[in-house]
Amino acid sequence: MAKRRLRNRKVRYVAIGAALATGGVVVALLPSANAADAKPPDQIMTMCERSAVVNGEQRSVEDFGGAFADGFQADNCDYVETNFETFDGPTEKASIDFPNCEPNATDPAKVSITWSSTSAQGQGTYVSTQQGAAGGLFGFLSGAWAKHKGTLDMTVKSATAGDTEARDVPVGKVLHMEFTPKLQRMTGEWRVRINAREQTTVLPASPEQNFVAPDVVEGPVILPGAAGAPGVVDGTSKAVLEDC
């Protein structure tokens, strides 16, 4: 019913700090909340974590470490995905150097080079794997994240790519391996709602209140592991030669 009540209503935006594109946050308030009710994103996220229902899951105060007397700070919180994209991450050196720099060297040096690169699995503006698989809000994002092809459970803190390759190092050169991971970015909003309250003999009536905190979560694209092994980071490896 909340969606029907909100239809055709104009949403008013209040900027908190810099714009989202510059690393800041934009908080959206519906007309049922006036300027005096504006809340910073961190406070909205606390309300979300302490909501009675999060992403359709009915919760107990014990789920966020509260006591019975604490109650809930909001009635509902949903994460709504608005965009998903993949892109190349930063290129990193993934091996030690293998030089062929001896003064009397005349032939390429044959080496077996082992390289490895690790990427953090899931980092958000307000939530991250540091909150743990069972606690906090990060686990609620796994459903949205996992629907995209080649992703790992977001509660896994990191994933690795690596290999061992046979390479020739020309005379007068130093060889090392570089790796460019393929990353993915999920953009969305945490939408918190406090239901309208009818007037009682003790409390006055209150209108429905809605708050929005945008969030951007990034992590590596994951390829399936072989024979049940953990997934590995997708990306491109490259041998780099430099002068001695």
Salt bridges, closest charged atoms under 4 A:
ASP75 OD2 - ARG197 NH2 3.22
GLU81 OE1 - LYS147 NZ 3.51
GLU81 OE2 - HIS148 NE2 3.03
GLU85 OE2 - ARG185 NH1 3.20
ASP88 OD1 - LYS182 NZ 3.80
ASP97 OD1 - LYS93 NZ 2.90
ASP97 OD1 - HIS176 ND1 3.83
GLU165 OE1 - ARG167 NH2 2.65
ASP168 OD1 - LYS110 NZ 3.29
GLU178 OE2 - HIS176 NE2 3.33
GLU189 OE1 - ARG191 NH2 2.86
GLU208 OE1 - ARG5 NH2 2.80
GLU218 OE2 - ARG185 NE 2.62
ASP243 OD1 - LYS173 NZ 2.47
